[in-house]
Amino acid sequence: MHYTIFELDQYRNHVMSWFRRIFCRLHLQHCHRCRERLTRLRLDDILILDLKKSEQKMDIPENPLEYHRLCDIFHDEMKEHKSTV
């Protein structure tokens, strides 16, 4: 028996009951497949956190029209600065 992604997520976030956590922990000690899945969940969390930080640094407007306006401005500037040599 393997744990589902949902169950592993519950384990990882300490939402699983203490009784089920014990069995899950024992299972993880012997099951490479479930450990790998748990690791992928943790890596996904890191990726999501990095993306959120990047979004904050880029300060992308939430308004799609404003975002497209900025894209158009930068696109036009790139055209102006291209070398013709």
PDB file of N, CA, C and O in Angstrom:
ATOM      1  N   MET A   1       0.838  -1.184   0.000  1.00  0.00           N
ATOM      2  CA  MET A   1       0.000   0.000   0.000  1.00  0.00           C
ATOM      3  C   MET A   1       0.886   1.252   0.000  1.00  0.00           C
ATOM      4  O   MET A   1       1.853   1.344   0.755  1.00  0.00           O
ATOM      5  N   HIS A   2       0.543   2.188  -0.840  1.00  0.00           N
ATOM      6  CA  HIS A   2       1.250   3.459  -0.890  1.00  0.00           C
ATOM      7  C   HIS A   2       0.289   4.570  -0.495  1.00  0.00           C
ATOM      8  O   HIS A   2      -0.926   4.456  -0.651  1.00  0.00           O
ATOM      9  N   TYR A   3       0.864   5.636   0.016  1.00  0.00           N
ATOM     10  CA  TYR A   3       0.054   6.792   0.396  1.00  0.00           C
ATOM     11  C   TYR A   3      -0.183   7.663  -0.829  1.00  0.00           C
ATOM     12  O   TYR A   3       0.678   7.779  -1.700  1.00  0.00           O
ATOM     13  N   THR A   4      -1.350   8.267  -0.883  1.00  0.00           N
ATOM     14  CA  THR A   4      -1.672   9.177  -1.989  1.00  0.00           C
ATOM     15  C   THR A   4      -0.951  10.507  -1.769  1.00  0.00           C
ATOM     16  O   THR A   4      -0.454  10.791  -0.680  1.00  0.00           O
ATOM     17  N   ILE A   5      -0.907  11.303  -2.817  1.00  0.00           N
ATOM     18  CA  ILE A   5      -0.317  12.643  -2.709  1.00  0.00           C
ATOM     19  C   ILE A   5      -1.068  13.454  -1.658  1.00  0.00           C
ATOM     20  O   ILE A   5      -0.464  14.184  -0.872  1.00  0.00           O
ATOM     21  N   PHE A   6      -2.371  13.319  -1.653  1.00  0.00           N
ATOM     22  CA  PHE A   6      -3.187  14.040  -0.676  1.00  0.00           C
ATOM     23  C   PHE A   6      -2.800  13.644   0.747  1.00  0.00           C
ATOM     24  O   PHE A   6      -2.645  14.506   1.612  1.00  0.00           O
ATOM     25  N   GLU A   7      -2.643  12.347   0.990  1.00  0.00           N
ATOM     26  CA  GLU A   7      -2.267  11.879   2.327  1.00  0.00           C
ATOM     27  C   GLU A   7      -0.864  12.337   2.708  1.00  0.00           C
ATOM     28  O   GLU A   7      -0.617  12.725   3.849  1.00  0.00           O
ATOM     29  N   LEU A   8       0.045  12.290   1.751  1.00  0.00           N
ATOM     30  CA  LEU A   8       1.407  12.755   2.031  1.00  0.00           C
ATOM     31  C   LEU A   8       1.425  14.251   2.319  1.00  0.00           C
ATOM     32  O   LEU A   8       2.205  14.730   3.143  1.00  0.00           O
ATOM     33  N   ASP A   9       0.570  14.967   1.641  1.00  0.00           N
ATOM     34  CA  ASP A   9       0.457  16.396   1.907  1.00  0.00           C
ATOM     35  C   ASP A   9      -0.086  16.642   3.314  1.00  0.00           C
ATOM     36  O   ASP A   9       0.362  17.559   4.002  1.00  0.00           O
ATOM     37  N   GLN A  10      -1.029  15.843   3.732  1.00  0.00           N
ATOM     38  CA  GLN A  10      -1.543  15.950   5.103  1.00  0.00           C
ATOM     39  C   GLN A  10      -0.436  15.641   6.111  1.00  0.00           C
ATOM     40  O   GLN A  10      -0.296  16.331   7.121  1.00  0.00           O
ATOM     41  N   TYR A  11       0.329  14.621   5.834  1.00  0.00           N
ATOM     42  CA  TYR A  11       1.448  14.262   6.713  1.00  0.00           C
ATOM     43  C   TYR A  11       2.440  15.427   6.800  1.00  0.00           C
ATOM     44  O   TYR A  11       2.859  15.826   7.887  1.00  0.00           O
ATOM     45  N   ARG A  12       2.794  15.944   5.665  1.00  0.00           N
ATOM     46  CA  ARG A  12       3.780  17.024   5.572  1.00  0.00           C
ATOM     47  C   ARG A  12       3.324  18.284   6.300  1.00  0.00           C
ATOM     48  O   ARG A  12       4.138  18.994   6.891  1.00  0.00           O
ATOM     49  N   ASN A  13       2.037  18.557   6.257  1.00  0.00           N
ATOM     50  CA  ASN A  13       1.498  19.772   6.883  1.00  0.00           C
ATOM     51  C   ASN A  13       0.947  19.534   8.282  1.00  0.00           C
ATOM     52  O   ASN A  13       0.283  20.402   8.849  1.00  0.00           O
ATOM     53  N   HIS A  14       1.219  18.374   8.829  1.00  0.00           N
ATOM     54  CA  HIS A  14       0.797  18.021  10.197  1.00  0.00           C
ATOM     55  C   HIS A  14      -0.717  18.109  10.379  1.00  0.00           C
ATOM     56  O   HIS A  14      -1.199  18.496  11.443  1.00  0.00           O
ATOM     57  N   VAL A  15      -1.451  17.753   9.351  1.00  0.00           N
ATOM     58  CA  VAL A  15      -2.908  17.750   9.416  1.00  0.00           C
ATOM     59  C   VAL A  15      -3.409  16.332   9.708  1.00  0.00           C
ATOM     60  O   VAL A  15      -4.520  16.144  10.203  1.00  0.00           O
ATOM     61  N   MET A  16      -2.598  15.370   9.404  1.00  0.00           N
ATOM     62  CA  MET A  16      -2.948  13.970   9.630  1.00  0.00           C
ATOM     63  C   MET A  16      -3.001  13.692  11.132  1.00  0.00           C
ATOM     64  O   MET A  16      -2.221  14.254  11.901  1.00  0.00           O
ATOM     65  N   SER A  17      -3.911  12.838  11.537  1.00  0.00           N
ATOM     66  CA  SER A  17      -4.016  12.496  12.964  1.00  0.00           C
ATOM     67  C   SER A  17      -2.708  11.866  13.445  1.00  0.00           C
ATOM     68  O   SER A  17      -1.981  11.250  12.665  1.00  0.00           O
ATOM     69  N   TRP A  18      -2.424  12.024  14.711  1.00  0.00           N
ATOM     70  CA  TRP A  18      -1.156  11.519  15.254  1.00  0.00           C
ATOM     71  C   TRP A  18      -1.047  10.012  15.054  1.00  0.00           C
ATOM     72  O   TRP A  18       0.046   9.498  14.815  1.00  0.00           O
ATOM     73  N   PHE A  19      -2.152   9.309  15.149  1.00  0.00           N
ATOM     74  CA  PHE A  19      -2.158   7.859  14.980  1.00  0.00           C
ATOM     75  C   PHE A  19      -1.755   7.478  13.549  1.00  0.00           C
ATOM     76  O   PHE A  19      -0.913   6.604  13.345  1.00  0.00           O
ATOM     77  N   ARG A  20      -2.357   8.135  12.581  1.00  0.00           N
ATOM     78  CA  ARG A  20      -2.031   7.863  11.170  1.00  0.00           C
ATOM     79  C   ARG A  20      -0.628   8.342  10.828  1.00  0.00           C
ATOM     80  O   ARG A  20       0.053   7.748   9.992  1.00  0.00           O
ATOM     81  N   ARG A  21      -0.199   9.427  11.482  1.00  0.00           N
ATOM     82  CA  ARG A  21       1.163   9.930  11.252  1.00  0.00           C
ATOM     83  C   ARG A  21       2.208   8.892  11.625  1.00  0.00           C
ATOM     84  O   ARG A  21       3.216   8.742  10.933  1.00  0.00           O
ATOM     85  N   ILE A  22       1.975   8.184  12.702  1.00  0.00           N
ATOM     86  CA  ILE A  22       2.928   7.153  13.134  1.00  0.00           C
ATOM     87  C   ILE A  22       3.074   6.083  12.050  1.00  0.00           C
ATOM     88  O   ILE A  22       4.186   5.694  11.695  1.00  0.00           O
ATOM     89  N   PHE A  23       1.943   5.617  11.532  1.00  0.00           N
ATOM     90  CA  PHE A  23       1.997   4.592  10.489  1.00  0.00           C
ATOM     91  C   PHE A  23       2.603   5.134   9.194  1.00  0.00           C
ATOM     92  O   PHE A  23       3.338   4.433   8.498  1.00  0.00           O
ATOM     93  N   CYS A  24       2.294   6.349   8.893  1.00  0.00           N
ATOM     94  CA  CYS A  24       2.864   6.969   7.691  1.00  0.00           C
ATOM     95  C   CYS A  24       4.380   7.105   7.837  1.00  0.00           C
ATOM     96  O   CYS A  24       5.120   6.811   6.899  1.00  0.00           O
ATOM     97  N   ARG A  25       4.834   7.538   8.979  1.00  0.00           N
ATOM     98  CA  ARG A  25       6.269   7.681   9.233  1.00  0.00           C
ATOM     99  C   ARG A  25       6.974   6.333   9.092  1.00  0.00           C
ATOM    100  O   ARG A  25       8.039   6.248   8.481  1.00  0.00           O
ATOM    101  N   LEU A  26       6.386   5.292   9.651  1.00  0.00           N
ATOM    102  CA  LEU A  26       6.965   3.949   9.519  1.00  0.00           C
ATOM    103  C   LEU A  26       7.006   3.515   8.057  1.00  0.00           C
ATOM    104  O   LEU A  26       7.993   2.944   7.594  1.00  0.00           O
ATOM    105  N   HIS A  27       5.945   3.788   7.353  1.00  0.00           N
ATOM    106  CA  HIS A  27       5.894   3.441   5.934  1.00  0.00           C
ATOM    107  C   HIS A  27       6.985   4.193   5.162  1.00  0.00           C
ATOM    108  O   HIS A  27       7.655   3.612   4.308  1.00  0.00           O
ATOM    109  N   LEU A  28       7.156   5.460   5.458  1.00  0.00           N
ATOM    110  CA  LEU A  28       8.152   6.268   4.751  1.00  0.00           C
ATOM    111  C   LEU A  28       9.578   5.770   4.996  1.00  0.00           C
ATOM    112  O   LEU A  28      10.449   5.941   4.143  1.00  0.00           O
ATOM    113  N   GLN A  29       9.811   5.173   6.124  1.00  0.00           N
ATOM    114  CA  GLN A  29      11.146   4.637   6.415  1.00  0.00           C
ATOM    115  C   GLN A  29      11.510   3.496   5.470  1.00  0.00           C
ATOM    116  O   GLN A  29      12.690   3.242   5.226  1.00  0.00           O
ATOM    117  N   HIS A  30      10.505   2.812   4.942  1.00  0.00           N
ATOM    118  CA  HIS A  30      10.766   1.629   4.117  1.00  0.00           C
ATOM    119  C   HIS A  30      10.323   1.773   2.665  1.00  0.00           C
ATOM    120  O   HIS A  30      10.589   0.888   1.851  1.00  0.00           O
ATOM    121  N   CYS A  31       9.667   2.850   2.336  1.00  0.00           N
ATOM    122  CA  CYS A  31       9.127   2.986   0.976  1.00  0.00           C
ATOM    123  C   CYS A  31       9.798   4.146   0.236  1.00  0.00           C
ATOM    124  O   CYS A  31       9.552   5.320   0.514  1.00  0.00           O
ATOM    125  N   HIS A  32      10.639   3.776  -0.698  1.00  0.00           N
ATOM    126  CA  HIS A  32      11.358   4.782  -1.482  1.00  0.00           C
ATOM    127  C   HIS A  32      10.393   5.616  -2.333  1.00  0.00           C
ATOM    128  O   HIS A  32      10.554   6.831  -2.456  1.00  0.00           O
ATOM    129  N   ARG A  33       9.412   4.966  -2.906  1.00  0.00           N
ATOM    130  CA  ARG A  33       8.453   5.661  -3.780  1.00  0.00           C
ATOM    131  C   ARG A  33       7.728   6.786  -3.034  1.00  0.00           C
ATOM    132  O   ARG A  33       7.632   7.903  -3.543  1.00  0.00           O
ATOM    133  N   CYS A  34       7.225   6.502  -1.851  1.00  0.00           N
ATOM    134  CA  CYS A  34       6.496   7.525  -1.086  1.00  0.00           C
ATOM    135  C   CYS A  34       7.436   8.623  -0.588  1.00  0.00           C
ATOM    136  O   CYS A  34       7.049   9.789  -0.515  1.00  0.00           O
ATOM    137  N   ARG A  35       8.663   8.253  -0.248  1.00  0.00           N
ATOM    138  CA  ARG A  35       9.639   9.281   0.162  1.00  0.00           C
ATOM    139  C   ARG A  35       9.929  10.230  -0.994  1.00  0.00           C
ATOM    140  O   ARG A  35      10.037  11.442  -0.804  1.00  0.00           O
ATOM    141  N   GLU A  36      10.053   9.670  -2.189  1.00  0.00           N
ATOM    142  CA  GLU A  36      10.280  10.502  -3.375  1.00  0.00           C
ATOM    143  C   GLU A  36       9.102  11.438  -3.626  1.00  0.00           C
ATOM    144  O   GLU A  36       9.293  12.610  -3.949  1.00  0.00           O
ATOM    145  N   ARG A  37       7.912  10.929  -3.479  1.00  0.00           N
ATOM    146  CA  ARG A  37       6.716  11.756  -3.688  1.00  0.00           C
ATOM    147  C   ARG A  37       6.655  12.875  -2.647  1.00  0.00           C
ATOM    148  O   ARG A  37       6.297  14.008  -2.968  1.00  0.00           O
ATOM    149  N   LEU A  38       7.001  12.556  -1.415  1.00  0.00           N
ATOM    150  CA  LEU A  38       7.027  13.561  -0.358  1.00  0.00           C
ATOM    151  C   LEU A  38       8.091  14.622  -0.655  1.00  0.00           C
ATOM    152  O   LEU A  38       7.863  15.813  -0.445  1.00  0.00           O
ATOM    153  N   THR A  39       9.226  14.189  -1.132  1.00  0.00           N
ATOM    154  CA  THR A  39      10.293  15.124  -1.506  1.00  0.00           C
ATOM    155  C   THR A  39       9.835  16.046  -2.627  1.00  0.00           C
ATOM    156  O   THR A  39      10.109  17.246  -2.595  1.00  0.00           O
ATOM    157  N   ARG A  40       9.136  15.493  -3.623  1.00  0.00           N
ATOM    158  CA  ARG A  40       8.626  16.328  -4.721  1.00  0.00           C
ATOM    159  C   ARG A  40       7.629  17.364  -4.224  1.00  0.00           C
ATOM    160  O   ARG A  40       7.601  18.491  -4.720  1.00  0.00           O
ATOM    161  N   LEU A  41       6.816  16.991  -3.253  1.00  0.00           N
ATOM    162  CA  LEU A  41       5.878  17.962  -2.667  1.00  0.00           C
ATOM    163  C   LEU A  41       6.642  19.107  -2.003  1.00  0.00           C
ATOM    164  O   LEU A  41       6.276  20.273  -2.150  1.00  0.00           O
ATOM    165  N   ARG A  42       7.687  18.771  -1.285  1.00  0.00           N
ATOM    166  CA  ARG A  42       8.499  19.811  -0.625  1.00  0.00           C
ATOM    167  C   ARG A  42       9.191  20.699  -1.652  1.00  0.00           C
ATOM    168  O   ARG A  42       9.266  21.916  -1.481  1.00  0.00           O
ATOM    169  N   LEU A  43       9.691  20.091  -2.707  1.00  0.00           N
ATOM    170  CA  LEU A  43      10.334  20.878  -3.762  1.00  0.00           C
ATOM    171  C   LEU A  43       9.329  21.786  -4.466  1.00  0.00           C
ATOM    172  O   LEU A  43       9.659  22.911  -4.843  1.00  0.00           O
ATOM    173  N   ASP A  44       8.123  21.302  -4.639  1.00  0.00           N
ATOM    174  CA  ASP A  44       7.067  22.140  -5.222  1.00  0.00           C
ATOM    175  C   ASP A  44       6.795  23.354  -4.340  1.00  0.00           C
ATOM    176  O   ASP A  44       6.588  24.459  -4.842  1.00  0.00           O
ATOM    177  N   ASP A  45       6.796  23.147  -3.030  1.00  0.00           N
ATOM    178  CA  ASP A  45       6.597  24.269  -2.104  1.00  0.00           C
ATOM    179  C   ASP A  45       7.696  25.310  -2.257  1.00  0.00           C
ATOM    180  O   ASP A  45       7.435  26.513  -2.254  1.00  0.00           O
ATOM    181  N   ILE A  46       8.924  24.835  -2.390  1.00  0.00           N
ATOM    182  CA  ILE A  46      10.058  25.754  -2.556  1.00  0.00           C
ATOM    183  C   ILE A  46       9.919  26.521  -3.866  1.00  0.00           C
ATOM    184  O   ILE A  46      10.153  27.729  -3.911  1.00  0.00           O
ATOM    185  N   LEU A  47       9.542  25.823  -4.922  1.00  0.00           N
ATOM    186  CA  LEU A  47       9.349  26.477  -6.216  1.00  0.00           C
ATOM    187  C   LEU A  47       8.253  27.536  -6.146  1.00  0.00           C
ATOM    188  O   LEU A  47       8.421  28.644  -6.656  1.00  0.00           O
ATOM    189  N   ILE A  48       7.144  27.197  -5.522  1.00  0.00           N
ATOM    190  CA  ILE A  48       6.035  28.150  -5.395  1.00  0.00           C
ATOM    191  C   ILE A  48       6.469  29.372  -4.596  1.00  0.00           C
ATOM    192  O   ILE A  48       6.137  30.501  -4.955  1.00  0.00           O
ATOM    193  N   LEU A  49       7.201  29.153  -3.528  1.00  0.00           N
ATOM    194  CA  LEU A  49       7.695  30.269  -2.723  1.00  0.00           C
ATOM    195  C   LEU A  49       8.638  31.152  -3.541  1.00  0.00           C
ATOM    196  O   LEU A  49       8.551  32.378  -3.479  1.00  0.00           O
ATOM    197  N   ASP A  50       9.533  30.534  -4.305  1.00  0.00           N
ATOM    198  CA  ASP A  50      10.447  31.299  -5.160  1.00  0.00           C
ATOM    199  C   ASP A  50       9.692  32.105  -6.212  1.00  0.00           C
ATOM    200  O   ASP A  50      10.038  33.254  -6.487  1.00  0.00           O
ATOM    201  N   LEU A  51       8.667  31.506  -6.793  1.00  0.00           N
ATOM    202  CA  LEU A  51       7.870  32.225  -7.789  1.00  0.00           C
ATOM    203  C   LEU A  51       7.148  33.419  -7.170  1.00  0.00           C
ATOM    204  O   LEU A  51       7.073  34.488  -7.776  1.00  0.00           O
ATOM    205  N   LYS A  52       6.625  33.234  -5.975  1.00  0.00           N
ATOM    206  CA  LYS A  52       5.949  34.342  -5.294  1.00  0.00           C
ATOM    207  C   LYS A  52       6.927  35.465  -4.990  1.00  0.00           C
ATOM    208  O   LYS A  52       6.596  36.640  -5.152  1.00  0.00           O
ATOM    209  N   LYS A  53       8.127  35.114  -4.550  1.00  0.00           N
ATOM    210  CA  LYS A  53       9.142  36.134  -4.264  1.00  0.00           C
ATOM    211  C   LYS A  53       9.537  36.869  -5.545  1.00  0.00           C
ATOM    212  O   LYS A  53       9.699  38.090  -5.547  1.00  0.00           O
ATOM    213  N   SER A  54       9.687  36.117  -6.623  1.00  0.00           N
ATOM    214  CA  SER A  54      10.048  36.737  -7.900  1.00  0.00           C
ATOM    215  C   SER A  54       8.959  37.682  -8.376  1.00  0.00           C
ATOM    216  O   SER A  54       9.242  38.766  -8.887  1.00  0.00           O
ATOM    217  N   GLU A  55       7.723  37.267  -8.207  1.00  0.00           N
ATOM    218  CA  GLU A  55       6.604  38.119  -8.608  1.00  0.00           C
ATOM    219  C   GLU A  55       6.617  39.423  -7.816  1.00  0.00           C
ATOM    220  O   GLU A  55       6.369  40.492  -8.374  1.00  0.00           O
ATOM    221  N   GLN A  56       6.905  39.339  -6.525  1.00  0.00           N
ATOM    222  CA  GLN A  56       6.957  40.547  -5.698  1.00  0.00           C
ATOM    223  C   GLN A  56       8.098  41.454  -6.141  1.00  0.00           C
ATOM    224  O   GLN A  56       7.941  42.674  -6.181  1.00  0.00           O
ATOM    225  N   LYS A  57       9.241  40.867  -6.471  1.00  0.00           N
ATOM    226  CA  LYS A  57      10.389  41.664  -6.908  1.00  0.00           C
ATOM    227  C   LYS A  57      10.114  42.349  -8.242  1.00  0.00           C
ATOM    228  O   LYS A  57      10.537  43.483  -8.469  1.00  0.00           O
ATOM    229  N   MET A  58       9.402  41.648  -9.119  1.00  0.00           N
ATOM    230  CA  MET A  58       9.116  42.209 -10.436  1.00  0.00           C
ATOM    231  C   MET A  58       8.027  43.263 -10.377  1.00  0.00           C
ATOM    232  O   MET A  58       7.919  44.102 -11.271  1.00  0.00           O
ATOM    233  N   ASP A  59       7.233  43.224  -9.342  1.00  0.00           N
ATOM    234  CA  ASP A  59       6.160  44.196  -9.151  1.00  0.00           C
ATOM    235  C   ASP A  59       5.244  44.260 -10.381  1.00  0.00           C
ATOM    236  O   ASP A  59       4.977  45.332 -10.925  1.00  0.00           O
ATOM    237  N   ILE A  60       4.782  43.102 -10.792  1.00  0.00           N
ATOM    238  CA  ILE A  60       3.885  43.006 -11.946  1.00  0.00           C
ATOM    239  C   ILE A  60       2.496  43.489 -11.534  1.00  0.00           C
ATOM    240  O   ILE A  60       1.960  43.023 -10.529  1.00  0.00           O
ATOM    241  N   PRO A  61       1.916  44.397 -12.278  1.00  0.00           N
ATOM    242  CA  PRO A  61       0.577  44.884 -11.930  1.00  0.00           C
ATOM    243  C   PRO A  61      -0.457  43.762 -12.003  1.00  0.00           C
ATOM    244  O   PRO A  61      -0.377  42.877 -12.855  1.00  0.00           O
ATOM    245  N   GLU A  62      -1.412  43.816 -11.108  1.00  0.00           N
ATOM    246  CA  GLU A  62      -2.472  42.807 -11.116  1.00  0.00           C
ATOM    247  C   GLU A  62      -3.466  43.066 -12.241  1.00  0.00           C
ATOM    248  O   GLU A  62      -4.134  42.146 -12.713  1.00  0.00           O
ATOM    249  N   ASN A  63      -3.557  44.298 -12.658  1.00  0.00           N
ATOM    250  CA  ASN A  63      -4.464  44.660 -13.737  1.00  0.00           C
ATOM    251  C   ASN A  63      -3.856  44.201 -15.070  1.00  0.00           C
ATOM    252  O   ASN A  63      -2.783  44.675 -15.445  1.00  0.00           O
ATOM    253  N   PRO A  64      -4.517  43.290 -15.789  1.00  0.00           N
ATOM    254  CA  PRO A  64      -3.952  42.791 -17.045  1.00  0.00           C
ATOM    255  C   PRO A  64      -3.727  43.883 -18.088  1.00  0.00           C
ATOM    256  O   PRO A  64      -2.770  43.807 -18.859  1.00  0.00           O
ATOM    257  N   LEU A  65      -4.580  44.883 -18.122  1.00  0.00           N
ATOM    258  CA  LEU A  65      -4.391  45.965 -19.097  1.00  0.00           C
ATOM    259  C   LEU A  65      -3.110  46.736 -18.810  1.00  0.00           C
ATOM    260  O   LEU A  65      -2.371  47.094 -19.727  1.00  0.00           O
ATOM    261  N   GLU A  66      -2.858  46.986 -17.541  1.00  0.00           N
ATOM    262  CA  GLU A  66      -1.629  47.683 -17.152  1.00  0.00           C
ATOM    263  C   GLU A  66      -0.404  46.834 -17.500  1.00  0.00           C
ATOM    264  O   GLU A  66       0.607  47.351 -17.974  1.00  0.00           O
ATOM    265  N   TYR A  67      -0.506  45.555 -17.265  1.00  0.00           N
ATOM    266  CA  TYR A  67       0.593  44.643 -17.582  1.00  0.00           C
ATOM    267  C   TYR A  67       0.890  44.670 -19.087  1.00  0.00           C
ATOM    268  O   TYR A  67       2.049  44.769 -19.489  1.00  0.00           O
ATOM    269  N   HIS A  68      -0.142  44.584 -19.903  1.00  0.00           N
ATOM    270  CA  HIS A  68       0.049  44.602 -21.356  1.00  0.00           C
ATOM    271  C   HIS A  68       0.595  45.950 -21.826  1.00  0.00           C
ATOM    272  O   HIS A  68       1.393  46.005 -22.761  1.00  0.00           O
ATOM    273  N   ARG A  69       0.173  47.021 -21.189  1.00  0.00           N
ATOM    274  CA  ARG A  69       0.699  48.339 -21.538  1.00  0.00           C
ATOM    275  C   ARG A  69       2.205  48.381 -21.275  1.00  0.00           C
ATOM    276  O   ARG A  69       2.969  48.889 -22.095  1.00  0.00           O
ATOM    277  N   LEU A  70       2.625  47.846 -20.132  1.00  0.00           N
ATOM    278  CA  LEU A  70       4.053  47.809 -19.815  1.00  0.00           C
ATOM    279  C   LEU A  70       4.817  46.933 -20.807  1.00  0.00           C
ATOM    280  O   LEU A  70       5.923  47.281 -21.221  1.00  0.00           O
ATOM    281  N   CYS A  71       4.236  45.816 -21.182  1.00  0.00           N
ATOM    282  CA  CYS A  71       4.877  44.940 -22.166  1.00  0.00           C
ATOM    283  C   CYS A  71       5.063  45.673 -23.491  1.00  0.00           C
ATOM    284  O   CYS A  71       6.113  45.566 -24.125  1.00  0.00           O
ATOM    285  N   ASP A  72       4.046  46.412 -23.902  1.00  0.00           N
ATOM    286  CA  ASP A  72       4.136  47.176 -25.150  1.00  0.00           C
ATOM    287  C   ASP A  72       5.229  48.232 -25.065  1.00  0.00           C
ATOM    288  O   ASP A  72       5.975  48.435 -26.023  1.00  0.00           O
ATOM    289  N   ILE A  73       5.324  48.901 -23.928  1.00  0.00           N
ATOM    290  CA  ILE A  73       6.352  49.932 -23.747  1.00  0.00           C
ATOM    291  C   ILE A  73       7.737  49.316 -23.877  1.00  0.00           C
ATOM    292  O   ILE A  73       8.587  49.845 -24.593  1.00  0.00           O
ATOM    293  N   PHE A  74       7.970  48.200 -23.189  1.00  0.00           N
ATOM    294  CA  PHE A  74       9.289  47.574 -23.243  1.00  0.00           C
ATOM    295  C   PHE A  74       9.575  47.004 -24.622  1.00  0.00           C
ATOM    296  O   PHE A  74      10.719  47.026 -25.075  1.00  0.00           O
ATOM    297  N   HIS A  75       8.576  46.507 -25.276  1.00  0.00           N
ATOM    298  CA  HIS A  75       8.757  45.986 -26.626  1.00  0.00           C
ATOM    299  C   HIS A  75       9.168  47.115 -27.571  1.00  0.00           C
ATOM    300  O   HIS A  75      10.069  46.941 -28.392  1.00  0.00           O
ATOM    301  N   ASP A  76       8.514  48.267 -27.458  1.00  0.00           N
ATOM    302  CA  ASP A  76       8.857  49.423 -28.289  1.00  0.00           C
ATOM    303  C   ASP A  76      10.263  49.911 -27.987  1.00  0.00           C
ATOM    304  O   ASP A  76      10.997  50.275 -28.907  1.00  0.00           O
ATOM    305  N   GLU A  77      10.654  49.927 -26.722  1.00  0.00           N
ATOM    306  CA  GLU A  77      12.001  50.367 -26.354  1.00  0.00           C
ATOM    307  C   GLU A  77      13.052  49.426 -26.919  1.00  0.00           C
ATOM    308  O   GLU A  77      14.120  49.871 -27.339  1.00  0.00           O
ATOM    309  N   MET A  78      12.766  48.145 -26.933  1.00  0.00           N
ATOM    310  CA  MET A  78      13.713  47.179 -27.483  1.00  0.00           C
ATOM    311  C   MET A  78      13.916  47.428 -28.973  1.00  0.00           C
ATOM    312  O   MET A  78      15.033  47.294 -29.472  1.00  0.00           O
ATOM    313  N   LYS A  79      12.863  47.786 -29.682  1.00  0.00           N
ATOM    314  CA  LYS A  79      12.970  48.077 -31.111  1.00  0.00           C
ATOM    315  C   LYS A  79      13.854  49.295 -31.344  1.00  0.00           C
ATOM    316  O   LYS A  79      14.667  49.309 -32.269  1.00  0.00           O
ATOM    317  N   GLU A  80      13.695  50.326 -30.499  1.00  0.00           N
ATOM    318  CA  GLU A  80      14.452  51.567 -30.658  1.00  0.00           C
ATOM    319  C   GLU A  80      15.939  51.354 -30.420  1.00  0.00           C
ATOM    320  O   GLU A  80      16.764  52.028 -31.038  1.00  0.00           O
ATOM    321  N   HIS A  81      16.293  50.432 -29.538  1.00  0.00           N
ATOM    322  CA  HIS A  81      17.693  50.249 -29.161  1.00  0.00           C
ATOM    323  C   HIS A  81      18.403  49.169 -29.962  1.00  0.00           C
ATOM    324  O   HIS A  81      19.576  48.889 -29.714  1.00  0.00           O
ATOM    325  N   LYS A  82      17.717  48.563 -30.913  1.00  0.00           N
ATOM    326  CA  LYS A  82      18.363  47.541 -31.733  1.00  0.00           C
ATOM    327  C   LYS A  82      19.344  48.209 -32.683  1.00  0.00           C
ATOM    328  O   LYS A  82      19.080  49.265 -33.258  1.00  0.00           O
ATOM    329  N   SER A  83      20.471  47.556 -32.820  1.00  0.00           N
ATOM    330  CA  SER A  83      21.496  48.084 -33.712  1.00  0.00           C
ATOM    331  C   SER A  83      21.129  47.766 -35.164  1.00  0.00           C
ATOM    332  O   SER A  83      20.595  46.697 -35.456  1.00  0.00           O
ATOM    333  N   THR A  84      21.420  48.700 -36.067  1.00  0.00           N
ATOM    334  CA  THR A  84      21.151  48.494 -37.494  1.00  0.00           C
ATOM    335  C   THR A  84      22.427  48.162 -38.241  1.00  0.00           C
ATOM    336  O   THR A  84      22.426  48.091 -39.470  1.00  0.00           O
ATOM    337  N   VAL A  85      23.511  47.957 -37.518  1.00  0.00           N
ATOM    338  CA  VAL A  85      24.804  47.681 -38.150  1.00  0.00           C
ATOM    339  C   VAL A  85      24.895  46.250 -38.557  1.00  0.00           C
ATOM    340  O   VAL A  85      25.912  45.828 -39.107  1.00  0.00           O
TER     341      VAL A  85
END
